[in-house]
Amino acid sequence: MYIAVVGITYALLLRHLWNPQSPQKIADVSLHDVVPVLYLGFWTIFVPKAMLRWNLALRWLAYPIACMLYTVMHGLVSGWYPYYSLHLSPTTPYFYRCQLLGFPRALANAAGMLVAFFALGLLIVAIDRASDKKSLSSATTE
């Protein structure tokens, strides 16, 4: 799920913020476009289905919550925020289009990302469970 969020978030929210060149462009495309697609293919083909439980969608939120807390705490100390959606410091923004956010707006942004993580987690579990039912029904009809 995390690598899917990387690809989706970068494509929808972050790609327009910078224009990498040469080796940075290769790294950017590899990390944000190629790896998520390859992992989706790997998961679809090789990972056994019906292994995921619904409560995992909630448990998968632990990492993004920890990451967001670390990002905000580190940013408050250093003045550097890798994500403009959490930018709280009055120092010069990292991204040129970034602006200083108030705490309520940054909190709303974080909550929105957590809702997206949770929804994607539920979708992944649903696909996992539906994929197994399809393979079981095709195996019984053969």
DSSP file (Angstrom, degrees, kcal/mol; ACC not computed):
  #  RESIDUE AA STRUCTURE BP1 BP2  ACC     N-H-->O    O-->H-N    N-H-->O    O-->H-N    TCO  KAPPA ALPHA  PHI   PSI    X-CA   Y-CA   Z-CA
    1    1 A M     >        0   0    0      0, 0.0     4,-2.2     0, 0.0     5,-0.2   0.000 360.0 360.0 360.0 -39.6    0.0    0.0    0.0
    2    2 A Y  H  >  +     0   0    0      1,-0.2     4,-2.1     2,-0.2     5,-0.1   0.898 360.0  48.6 -62.2 -41.4    2.8    2.5    0.9
    3    3 A I  H  > S+     0   0    0      1,-0.2     4,-2.1     2,-0.2    -1,-0.2   0.835 109.0  54.5 -70.6 -29.4    4.4    2.3   -2.6
    4    4 A A  H  > S+     0   0    0      2,-0.2     4,-2.7     1,-0.2     5,-0.2   0.913 107.8  49.8 -65.2 -41.7    1.0    2.8   -4.2
    5    5 A V  H  X S+     0   0    0     -4,-2.2     4,-2.9     2,-0.2     5,-0.4   0.889 107.7  54.9 -63.6 -38.8    0.5    6.0   -2.1
    6    6 A V  H  X S+     0   0    0     -4,-2.1     4,-2.3     1,-0.2     5,-0.3   0.960 112.5  42.1 -57.5 -51.4    4.0    7.2   -3.2
    7    7 A G  H  X S+     0   0    0     -4,-2.1     4,-2.1     2,-0.2    -2,-0.2   0.918 118.8  43.5 -63.4 -45.2    3.0    6.8   -6.8
    8    8 A I  H  X S+     0   0    0     -4,-2.7     4,-2.5     2,-0.2     5,-0.3   0.935 115.9  46.6 -68.3 -47.4   -0.4    8.3   -6.5
    9    9 A T  H  X>S+     0   0    0     -4,-2.9     4,-2.9    -5,-0.2     5,-1.0   0.920 114.1  47.6 -62.9 -44.2    0.6   11.2   -4.2
   10   10 A Y  I  X>S+     0   0    0     -4,-2.3     5,-2.7    -5,-0.4     4,-0.8   0.930 113.9  47.4 -63.6 -44.1    3.5   12.2   -6.3
   11   11 A A  I  <5S+     0   0    0     -4,-2.1    -2,-0.2    -5,-0.3    -1,-0.2   0.899 122.9  32.8 -64.3 -41.0    1.5   12.0   -9.5
   12   12 A L  I  <5S+     0   0    0     -4,-2.5    -2,-0.2    -5,-0.2    -1,-0.2   0.827 134.9  14.7 -87.3 -33.4   -1.4   14.1   -8.2
   13   13 A L  I  <5S+     0   0    0     -4,-2.9    -3,-0.2    -5,-0.3    -2,-0.1   0.712 126.6  31.2-118.1 -26.2    0.2   16.5   -5.7
   14   14 A L  I ><<S+     0   0    0     -5,-1.0     3,-2.1    -4,-0.8     4,-0.4   0.727  88.9  82.2-114.9 -24.7    4.0   16.8   -6.1
   15   15 A R  G > <S+     0   0    0     -5,-2.7     3,-1.0     1,-0.3    -4,-0.1   0.848  91.7  55.3 -55.2 -38.6    5.1   16.2   -9.6
   16   16 A H  G 3  S+     0   0    0      1,-0.2    -1,-0.3    -6,-0.2    -2,-0.1   0.574  91.1  76.5 -73.0  -8.2    4.4   19.8  -10.7
   17   17 A L  G <  S+     0   0    0     -3,-2.1    79,-0.3     1,-0.1     2,-0.3   0.661 103.9  15.2 -81.7 -15.4    6.6   21.3   -7.9
   18   18 A W    <   -     0   0    0     -3,-1.0    -1,-0.1    -4,-0.4    77,-0.0  -0.985  57.8-141.3-153.8 164.0    9.9   20.6   -9.6
   19   19 A N        -     0   0    0     -2,-0.3     6,-0.1    -3,-0.0    -3,-0.1  -0.768  25.2-158.8-129.4  84.1   11.5   19.7  -12.9
   20   20 A P        -     0   0    0      0, 0.0     2,-0.3     0, 0.0    -2,-0.0  -0.268   8.3-154.2 -66.1 152.3   14.3   17.2  -12.4
   21   21 A Q    >>  -     0   0    0      4,-0.0     3,-1.6     0, 0.0     4,-0.5  -0.900  46.8 -24.0-126.0 154.5   17.0   16.9  -15.1
   22   22 A S  H 3> S+     0   0    0     -2,-0.3     4,-1.7     1,-0.3     3,-0.5  -0.152 131.6   6.8  50.7-122.4   19.4   14.2  -16.2
   23   23 A P  H 3> S+     0   0    0      0, 0.0     4,-2.4     0, 0.0    -1,-0.3   0.858 131.7  56.0 -62.0 -33.7   20.2   11.6  -13.4
   24   24 A Q  H <> S+     0   0    0     -3,-1.6     4,-2.8     1,-0.2    -2,-0.2   0.881 105.3  52.7 -63.7 -36.3   17.6   13.2  -11.1
   25   25 A K  H  X S+     0   0    0     -4,-0.5     4,-2.7    -3,-0.5     5,-0.3   0.906 109.1  49.2 -64.4 -42.4   15.0   12.7  -13.8
   26   26 A I  H  X S+     0   0    0     -4,-1.7     4,-2.4     2,-0.2    -2,-0.2   0.929 114.3  44.9 -62.5 -45.9   15.9    9.0  -14.1
   27   27 A A  H  X S+     0   0    0     -4,-2.4     4,-2.8     2,-0.2     5,-0.3   0.909 113.4  51.5 -64.3 -42.1   15.7    8.5  -10.3
   28   28 A D  H  X S+     0   0    0     -4,-2.8     4,-2.6     2,-0.2     5,-0.3   0.943 113.6  42.0 -61.2 -50.9   12.5   10.5  -10.1
   29   29 A V  H  X>S+     0   0    0     -4,-2.7     5,-2.2     2,-0.2     4,-2.1   0.905 115.7  51.1 -65.0 -41.7   10.7    8.4  -12.8
   30   30 A S  I  <>S+     0   0    0     -4,-2.4     5,-2.6    -5,-0.3    -2,-0.2   0.948 117.1  38.2 -60.2 -49.7   12.1    5.2  -11.4
   31   31 A L  I  <5S+     0   0    0     -4,-2.8    -2,-0.2    -5,-0.2    -1,-0.2   0.916 126.9  31.8 -70.6 -44.7   11.0    5.8   -7.8
   32   32 A H  I  <5S+     0   0    0     -4,-2.6   -21,-0.2    -5,-0.3    -3,-0.2   0.671 134.0  18.0 -94.3 -17.7    7.7    7.5   -8.4
   33   33 A D  I  X5S+     0   0    0     -4,-2.1     4,-1.3    -5,-0.3    -3,-0.2   0.755 124.2  40.5-117.7 -52.5    6.4    5.8  -11.6
   34   34 A V  I  ><S+     0   0    0     -5,-2.2     4,-2.9     2,-0.2     5,-0.2   0.947 112.4  50.7 -71.5 -50.5    8.3    2.5  -12.4
   35   35 A V  H  ><S+     0   0    0     -5,-2.6     4,-2.7    -6,-0.2     5,-0.2   0.917 109.9  49.4 -60.2 -46.7    8.6    1.0   -8.9
   36   36 A P  H  > S+     0   0    0      0, 0.0     4,-2.1     0, 0.0    -1,-0.2   0.916 114.3  45.9 -59.3 -40.3    4.8    1.4   -8.0
   37   37 A V  H  X S+     0   0    0     -4,-1.3     4,-2.2     2,-0.2    -2,-0.2   0.925 113.7  48.4 -67.7 -43.9    3.8   -0.2  -11.3
   38   38 A L  H  X S+     0   0    0     -4,-2.9     4,-2.6     1,-0.2    -1,-0.2   0.903 111.8  49.8 -62.4 -40.5    6.3   -3.1  -11.0
   39   39 A Y  H  X S+     0   0    0     -4,-2.7     4,-3.1    -5,-0.2     5,-0.2   0.904 108.0  53.2 -67.1 -38.8    5.2   -3.7   -7.4
   40   40 A L  H  X S+     0   0    0     -4,-2.1     4,-2.4    -5,-0.2    -1,-0.2   0.922 111.0  47.4 -59.2 -43.5    1.5   -3.8   -8.4
   41   41 A G  H  X S+     0   0    0     -4,-2.2     4,-2.3     2,-0.2     5,-0.3   0.919 112.2  49.5 -62.5 -44.1    2.4   -6.4  -11.1
   42   42 A F  H  X>S+     0   0    0     -4,-2.6     4,-2.9     1,-0.2     5,-0.8   0.935 112.8  46.8 -59.4 -47.8    4.4   -8.4   -8.6
   43   43 A W  H  X5S+     0   0    0     -4,-3.1     4,-0.8     1,-0.2    -1,-0.2   0.905 112.8  49.8 -63.0 -41.9    1.6   -8.3   -6.0
   44   44 A T  H  <5S+     0   0    0     -4,-2.4    -1,-0.2    -5,-0.2    -2,-0.2   0.895 122.8  29.5 -63.7 -41.4   -1.0   -9.3   -8.7
   45   45 A I  H  <5S+     0   0    0     -4,-2.3    -2,-0.2    -5,-0.2    -3,-0.2   0.905 130.4  24.8 -88.8 -45.2    0.9  -12.2  -10.0
   46   46 A F  H  <5S+     0   0    0     -4,-2.9    -3,-0.2    -5,-0.3    -2,-0.1   0.720  92.8  89.7-103.4 -23.5    3.1  -13.7   -7.2
   47   47 A V  S  <<S-     0   0    0     -5,-0.8     0, 0.0    -4,-0.8     0, 0.0  -0.642  78.7-117.3 -84.2 127.4    1.5  -12.8   -3.8
   48   48 A P        -     0   0    0      0, 0.0     3,-0.4     0, 0.0     2,-0.1  -0.313  33.9-129.4 -59.7 143.1   -1.0  -15.4   -2.5
   49   49 A K  S    S+     0   0    0      1,-0.2    80,-0.1     2,-0.1    79,-0.1  -0.436  79.3  40.8 -95.4 168.9   -4.5  -14.0   -2.1
   50   50 A A  S    S+     0   0    0     78,-0.5    -1,-0.2    75,-0.1    79,-0.1   0.738  79.9 111.3  65.7  27.7   -6.9  -14.0    0.8
   51   51 A M        +     0   0    0     -3,-0.4     2,-0.3     2,-0.0    -2,-0.1   0.591  54.4  87.9 -98.6 -14.9   -4.1  -13.4    3.3
   52   52 A L        -     0   0    0     73,-0.1     2,-0.3    72,-0.1    -2,-0.0  -0.660  61.0-155.2 -93.8 140.3   -5.2   -9.9    4.2
   53   53 A R    >   -     0   0    0     -2,-0.3     3,-1.7     1,-0.1     4,-0.4  -0.804  27.2-115.8-110.5 154.3   -7.7   -9.1    7.0
   54   54 A W  T >  S+     0   0    0     -2,-0.3     3,-1.3     1,-0.3     4,-0.5   0.823 110.6  63.8 -59.4 -34.6   -9.9   -6.0    7.2
   55   55 A N  T >> S+     0   0    0      1,-0.3     4,-2.0     2,-0.2     3,-0.5   0.681  86.0  75.1 -67.7 -15.1   -8.2   -4.7   10.4
   56   56 A L  H <> S+     0   0    0     -3,-1.7     4,-2.7     1,-0.2    -1,-0.3   0.845  83.9  64.9 -63.9 -32.3   -4.9   -4.4    8.5
   57   57 A A  H <4 S+     0   0    0     -3,-1.3    -1,-0.2    -4,-0.4    -2,-0.2   0.874 108.0  41.1 -58.9 -36.3   -6.2   -1.2    6.8
   58   58 A L  H X4 S+     0   0    0     -3,-0.5     3,-1.4    -4,-0.5    -1,-0.2   0.892 113.8  51.6 -76.5 -41.9   -6.3    0.4   10.3
   59   59 A R  H >< S+     0   0    0     -4,-2.0     3,-1.7     1,-0.3     4,-0.3   0.819  98.8  66.4 -65.3 -30.8   -3.0   -1.1   11.4
   60   60 A W  T 3< S+     0   0    0     -4,-2.7     3,-0.4     1,-0.3    -1,-0.3   0.610  86.1  72.8 -67.3 -10.4   -1.3    0.2    8.2
   61   61 A L  T <> S+     0   0    0     -3,-1.4     4,-2.3     1,-0.2    -1,-0.3   0.648  75.4  81.8 -77.1 -14.1   -1.9    3.8    9.5
   62   62 A A  H <> S+     0   0    0     -3,-1.7     4,-2.4    -4,-0.2     5,-0.2   0.921  91.3  47.6 -58.7 -46.1    0.8    3.4   12.1
   63   63 A Y  H  > S+     0   0    0     -3,-0.4     4,-2.8    -4,-0.3     5,-0.2   0.946 112.6  46.2 -65.3 -49.3    3.7    4.2    9.7
   64   64 A P  H  > S+     0   0    0      0, 0.0     4,-2.6     0, 0.0    -1,-0.2   0.881 113.2  51.0 -62.7 -34.5    2.2    7.3    8.1
   65   65 A I  H  X S+     0   0    0     -4,-2.3     4,-2.5     2,-0.2    -2,-0.2   0.945 112.6  45.5 -64.7 -46.4    1.2    8.6   11.5
   66   66 A A  H  X S+     0   0    0     -4,-2.4     4,-2.5    -5,-0.2    -1,-0.2   0.904 113.7  50.0 -62.2 -41.4    4.7    8.1   12.8
   67   67 A C  H  X S+     0   0    0     -4,-2.8     4,-2.6     2,-0.2    -1,-0.2   0.911 111.1  48.3 -64.1 -43.0    6.2    9.6    9.6
   68   68 A M  H  X S+     0   0    0     -4,-2.6     4,-2.5     2,-0.2     5,-0.2   0.918 112.0  49.1 -64.6 -43.4    3.9   12.7    9.8
   69   69 A L  H  X S+     0   0    0     -4,-2.5     4,-2.6     1,-0.2     5,-0.2   0.930 113.4  46.7 -61.7 -45.3    4.8   13.3   13.5
   70   70 A Y  H  X S+     0   0    0     -4,-2.5     4,-3.1    -5,-0.2     5,-0.3   0.921 111.5  52.0 -61.6 -43.8    8.5   13.0   12.8
   71   71 A T  H  X S+     0   0    0     -4,-2.6     4,-2.4     1,-0.2    -2,-0.2   0.917 112.8  44.3 -60.4 -45.2    8.2   15.3    9.8
   72   72 A V  H  X S+     0   0    0     -4,-2.5     4,-2.5     2,-0.2    -1,-0.2   0.934 116.0  46.3 -67.0 -45.9    6.4   18.0   11.8
   73   73 A M  H  X S+     0   0    0     -4,-2.6     4,-1.5    -5,-0.2    -2,-0.2   0.928 115.3  46.4 -63.7 -44.3    8.8   17.7   14.8
   74   74 A H  H  X S+     0   0    0     -4,-3.1     4,-3.1    -5,-0.2     5,-0.4   0.912 113.1  50.4 -63.1 -42.1   11.9   17.7   12.6
   75   75 A G  H  X S+     0   0    0     -4,-2.4     4,-2.9    -5,-0.3    -2,-0.2   0.883 106.7  53.5 -64.3 -39.6   10.5   20.7   10.6
   76   76 A L  H  < S+     0   0    0     -4,-2.5    -1,-0.2     1,-0.2    -2,-0.2   0.847 117.1  39.0 -64.3 -32.7    9.8   22.7   13.7
   77   77 A V  H  < S+     0   0    0     -4,-1.5    -2,-0.2    -5,-0.2    -1,-0.2   0.907 130.5  26.3 -81.3 -44.9   13.4   22.2   14.8
   78   78 A S  H  < S-     0   0    0     -4,-3.1    -3,-0.2     2,-0.2    -2,-0.2   0.718  92.6-129.2 -95.0 -23.3   15.1   22.6   11.5
   79   79 A G  S  < S+     0   0    0     -4,-2.9     2,-0.5    -5,-0.4    -4,-0.2   0.493  72.2 116.5  83.2   3.4   12.7   24.7    9.5
   80   80 A W        -     0   0    0     -6,-0.4    -1,-0.2    13,-0.1    -2,-0.2  -0.926  40.2-178.5-112.4 127.4   12.9   22.2    6.6
   81   81 A Y        -     0   0    0     -2,-0.5    13,-0.3    -3,-0.1    14,-0.2  -0.987  18.5-160.6-123.8 122.0    9.8   20.3    5.5
   82   82 A P  S    S+     0   0    0      0, 0.0     2,-0.5     0, 0.0    -1,-0.1   0.691  84.5  55.0 -73.9 -15.7    9.9   17.7    2.7
   83   83 A Y    >   -     0   0    0      1,-0.1     3,-1.7   -12,-0.1     4,-0.1  -0.967  69.4-154.5-122.3 120.3    6.2   18.0    2.2
   84   84 A Y  G >  S+     0   0    0     -2,-0.5     3,-1.2     1,-0.3    15,-0.2   0.749  91.5  70.5 -64.2 -22.0    4.5   21.3    1.5
   85   85 A S  G 3  S+     0   0    0      1,-0.3    -1,-0.3    24,-0.1    24,-0.2   0.634 105.5  39.2 -71.4 -12.1    1.3   20.0    3.0
   86   86 A L  G <  S+     0   0    0     -3,-1.7     2,-0.5    23,-0.1    -1,-0.3   0.195  79.6 140.7-117.2  14.0    2.8   20.0    6.5
   87   87 A H    <   +     0   0    0     -3,-1.2    14,-2.3     1,-0.2    19,-0.1  -0.452   8.3 150.0 -69.5 110.7    4.8   23.2    6.2
   88   88 A L        +     0   0    0     -2,-0.5    -1,-0.2    12,-0.2    15,-0.1   0.567  37.2  98.1-114.7 -15.5    4.6   25.0    9.6
   89   89 A S        -     0   0    0      1,-0.1    12,-0.1     3,-0.1   -13,-0.1  -0.509  66.8-138.4 -84.4 144.0    7.8   26.9   10.0
   90   90 A P  S    S+     0   0    0      0, 0.0    -1,-0.1     0, 0.0    10,-0.1   0.429  73.9 104.4 -78.0   3.5    8.1   30.6    9.1
   91   91 A T  S    S-     0   0    0      1,-0.2   -12,-0.1   -12,-0.0    -2,-0.0  -0.208  92.6 -62.1 -76.4 175.2   11.5   30.0    7.4
   92   92 A T        -     0   0    0      1,-0.1    -1,-0.2     2,-0.1     7,-0.1  -0.351  62.9-113.6 -60.3 129.6   11.9   29.9    3.7
   93   93 A P        -     0   0    0      0, 0.0    -1,-0.1     0, 0.0   -13,-0.1  -0.291  10.4-134.5 -65.7 150.0    9.9   27.1    2.1
   94   94 A Y  S    S+     0   0    0    -13,-0.3     2,-0.4   -11,-0.0    -2,-0.1   0.920  94.3  52.1 -69.2 -45.2   11.6   24.2    0.5
   95   95 A F  S >  S-     0   0    0    -14,-0.2     3,-1.5     1,-0.1   -77,-0.1  -0.769  85.7-132.1 -94.4 139.4    9.3   24.2   -2.5
   96   96 A Y  T 3  S+     0   0    0     -2,-0.4    -1,-0.1   -79,-0.3   -78,-0.1   0.787 107.1  47.5 -63.4 -28.2    8.9   27.5   -4.3
   97   97 A R  T 3  S+     0   0    0    -80,-0.2    -1,-0.3     2,-0.1     2,-0.1   0.489  90.6 110.7 -88.9  -2.6    5.1   27.3   -4.4
   98   98 A C    <   -     0   0    0     -3,-1.5     2,-0.3   -81,-0.1   -13,-0.1  -0.396  48.2-168.3 -73.8 145.2    4.9   26.3   -0.8
   99   99 A Q        -     0   0    0    -15,-0.2     2,-0.3    -2,-0.1   -12,-0.1  -0.931  34.3 -88.4-130.8 159.4    3.5   28.7    1.7
  100  100 A L        -     0   0    0     -2,-0.3     2,-0.3   -10,-0.1   -12,-0.2  -0.492  46.9-156.0 -65.9 126.4    3.4   28.8    5.5
  101  101 A L        -     0   0    0    -14,-2.3     2,-0.1    -2,-0.3    -1,-0.0  -0.750  13.2-120.0-102.0 150.7    0.4   26.9    6.7
  102  102 A G     >  -     0   0    0     -2,-0.3     4,-2.4     1,-0.1     5,-0.2  -0.467  33.3-105.6 -78.6 163.5   -1.3   27.3   10.0
  103  103 A F  H  > S+     0   0    0      1,-0.2     4,-2.6     2,-0.2     5,-0.2   0.896 119.4  53.9 -60.2 -41.7   -1.5   24.4   12.3
  104  104 A P  H  > S+     0   0    0      0, 0.0     4,-2.3     0, 0.0    -1,-0.2   0.907 110.6  46.9 -60.8 -39.5   -5.2   23.7   11.6
  105  105 A R  H  > S+     0   0    0      2,-0.2     4,-2.5     1,-0.2    -2,-0.2   0.922 113.0  48.0 -68.3 -43.0   -4.6   23.6    7.8
  106  106 A A  H  X S+     0   0    0     -4,-2.4     4,-2.5     2,-0.2    -1,-0.2   0.897 112.3  50.3 -63.2 -39.2   -1.6   21.2    8.3
  107  107 A L  H  X S+     0   0    0     -4,-2.6     4,-2.6    -5,-0.2    -2,-0.2   0.904 110.3  49.5 -65.0 -41.2   -3.6   19.0   10.6
  108  108 A A  H  X S+     0   0    0     -4,-2.3     4,-2.4     2,-0.2    -2,-0.2   0.897 110.6  50.7 -64.0 -40.0   -6.4   18.9    8.0
  109  109 A N  H  X S+     0   0    0     -4,-2.5     4,-2.2   -24,-0.2    -2,-0.2   0.927 111.6  47.5 -61.8 -44.9   -3.9   18.0    5.3
  110  110 A A  H  X S+     0   0    0     -4,-2.5     4,-2.3     1,-0.2    -2,-0.2   0.916 111.5  50.4 -63.2 -43.1   -2.5   15.2    7.5
  111  111 A A  H  X S+     0   0    0     -4,-2.6     4,-2.4     1,-0.2    -1,-0.2   0.903 109.0  52.5 -62.5 -40.6   -6.0   13.9    8.3
  112  112 A G  H  X S+     0   0    0     -4,-2.4     4,-2.2     1,-0.2    -1,-0.2   0.907 109.5  48.5 -61.4 -42.1   -6.9   13.9    4.6
  113  113 A M  H  X S+     0   0    0     -4,-2.2     4,-2.7     2,-0.2    -1,-0.2   0.898 110.5  51.3 -65.2 -39.5   -3.8   11.9    3.8
  114  114 A L  H  X S+     0   0    0     -4,-2.3     4,-2.7     2,-0.2    -2,-0.2   0.889 108.9  50.6 -65.7 -38.0   -4.7    9.4    6.6
  115  115 A V  H  X S+     0   0    0     -4,-2.4     4,-2.8     2,-0.2    -1,-0.2   0.917 111.3  49.0 -63.1 -42.0   -8.2    9.0    5.2
  116  116 A A  H  X S+     0   0    0     -4,-2.2     4,-2.6     2,-0.2    -2,-0.2   0.918 111.2  49.5 -63.9 -43.2   -6.7    8.4    1.8
  117  117 A F  H  X S+     0   0    0     -4,-2.7     4,-2.5     2,-0.2    -2,-0.2   0.935 113.2  47.0 -58.5 -46.8   -4.3    5.8    3.3
  118  118 A F  H  X S+     0   0    0     -4,-2.7     4,-2.4     2,-0.2    -2,-0.2   0.921 112.4  48.7 -63.8 -45.0   -7.2    4.1    5.1
  119  119 A A  H  X S+     0   0    0     -4,-2.8     4,-2.3     1,-0.2    -1,-0.2   0.912 112.7  48.0 -62.6 -42.6   -9.4    4.0    2.0
  120  120 A L  H  X S+     0   0    0     -4,-2.6     4,-2.6     2,-0.2    -1,-0.2   0.891 109.8  53.5 -65.4 -38.5   -6.6    2.6   -0.1
  121  121 A G  H  X S+     0   0    0     -4,-2.5     4,-2.2    -5,-0.2    -2,-0.2   0.917 109.6  47.6 -60.2 -44.0   -5.9    0.0    2.5
  122  122 A L  H  X S+     0   0    0     -4,-2.4     4,-2.6     1,-0.2    -2,-0.2   0.900 111.4  51.4 -63.3 -40.6   -9.6   -1.0    2.5
  123  123 A L  H  X S+     0   0    0     -4,-2.3     4,-2.7     2,-0.2    -2,-0.2   0.910 109.3  49.8 -62.5 -42.6   -9.4   -1.2   -1.3
  124  124 A I  H  X S+     0   0    0     -4,-2.6     4,-2.6     2,-0.2    -2,-0.2   0.918 111.9  47.6 -64.0 -43.4   -6.3   -3.4   -1.3
  125  125 A V  H  X S+     0   0    0     -4,-2.2     4,-2.6     2,-0.2     5,-0.2   0.921 112.4  50.2 -63.4 -42.5   -7.9   -5.8    1.2
  126  126 A A  H  X S+     0   0    0     -4,-2.6     4,-2.7     2,-0.2    -2,-0.2   0.917 112.1  46.9 -62.5 -43.2  -11.1   -5.9   -0.9
  127  127 A I  H  X S+     0   0    0     -4,-2.7     4,-2.7     2,-0.2    -1,-0.2   0.915 111.7  52.0 -63.8 -42.4   -9.2   -6.6   -4.1
  128  128 A D  H  X S+     0   0    0     -4,-2.6     4,-1.5    -5,-0.2   -78,-0.5   0.929 114.0  42.4 -58.9 -46.8   -7.2   -9.3   -2.2
  129  129 A R  H  X S+     0   0    0     -4,-2.6     4,-1.5     1,-0.2    -2,-0.2   0.889 115.5  48.6 -70.8 -39.1  -10.3  -11.0   -1.0
  130  130 A A  H  X S+     0   0    0     -4,-2.7     4,-2.0    -5,-0.2    -2,-0.2   0.865 107.4  56.6 -68.0 -36.0  -12.1  -10.7   -4.3
  131  131 A S  H  X S+     0   0    0     -4,-2.7     4,-2.1     1,-0.2    -1,-0.2   0.887 106.1  50.2 -63.0 -39.1   -9.1  -12.0   -6.3
  132  132 A D  H  X S+     0   0    0     -4,-1.5     4,-2.3     2,-0.2    -1,-0.2   0.893 108.6  51.9 -68.0 -38.6   -9.1  -15.2   -4.2
  133  133 A K  H  X S+     0   0    0     -4,-1.5     4,-2.5     1,-0.2    -2,-0.2   0.883 109.4  50.6 -64.3 -37.8  -12.9  -15.7   -4.8
  134  134 A K  H  X S+     0   0    0     -4,-2.0     4,-2.1     2,-0.2    -1,-0.2   0.916 111.5  47.0 -66.0 -42.0  -12.4  -15.4   -8.5
  135  135 A S  H  X S+     0   0    0     -4,-2.1     4,-1.6     1,-0.2    -2,-0.2   0.866 113.2  49.7 -69.4 -33.7   -9.5  -17.9   -8.5
  136  136 A L  H  X S+     0   0    0     -4,-2.3     4,-1.8     2,-0.2    -2,-0.2   0.919 111.6  47.7 -68.6 -43.1  -11.6  -20.3   -6.3
  137  137 A S  H  X S+     0   0    0     -4,-2.5     4,-1.1     1,-0.2    -2,-0.2   0.873 112.9  48.0 -68.7 -34.8  -14.6  -20.1   -8.6
  138  138 A S  H  X S+     0   0    0     -4,-2.1     4,-0.6     1,-0.2    -1,-0.2   0.827 110.5  52.7 -73.0 -29.6  -12.6  -20.6  -11.8
  139  139 A A  H  < S+     0   0    0     -4,-1.6     3,-0.3     1,-0.2    -2,-0.2   0.851 109.2  48.6 -72.8 -33.0  -10.8  -23.6  -10.2
  140  140 A T  H  < S+     0   0    0     -4,-1.8    -1,-0.2     1,-0.2    -2,-0.2   0.745 108.8  53.4 -79.5 -22.1  -14.1  -25.3   -9.3
  141  141 A T  H  <        0   0    0     -4,-1.1    -1,-0.2     1,-0.2    -2,-0.2   0.615 360.0 360.0 -85.7 -11.7  -15.6  -24.8  -12.8
  142  142 A E     <        0   0    0     -4,-0.6    -1,-0.2    -3,-0.3    -2,-0.1   0.477 360.0 360.0 -83.2 360.0  -12.6  -26.5  -14.5
